[in-house]
Amino acid sequence: CIRDSIGEIETLDEVGEAREEAVVRRIVLVESDGRIAGRLLEAMAMAGFDVRHAPNAALAEEIAAAWPPSAVVRRPDDKNAADLATRLEVAAVVIEDPDAPESPALLVENLSALGRGNRSA
């Protein structure tokens, strides 16, 4: 058994099933606000996603060169991050209001939908 960050005990089988469900997607988060990035990174990591953070698209591109992502998470007004996702030929997941309390949960839900093959999440 292991103890997760919320303090609940799970068996290793349950953890393995949860990770398989997330399809271990590699995500690059492009977010300049460190406070927001921290909340989103934590939610994605707890959901089983492998995540890297860049404060801007230029650094995200450097990360992607060494560590190819499955998706780029960005703000709606970040054209550079949108262009990066297009060049990498990966999904771009847009966070409409990263300050909203429900944003981390909505982000994980959208990324999980991508993991199930839904490219329109």
Disulfide bonds with the S-S distance in Angstrom:
none
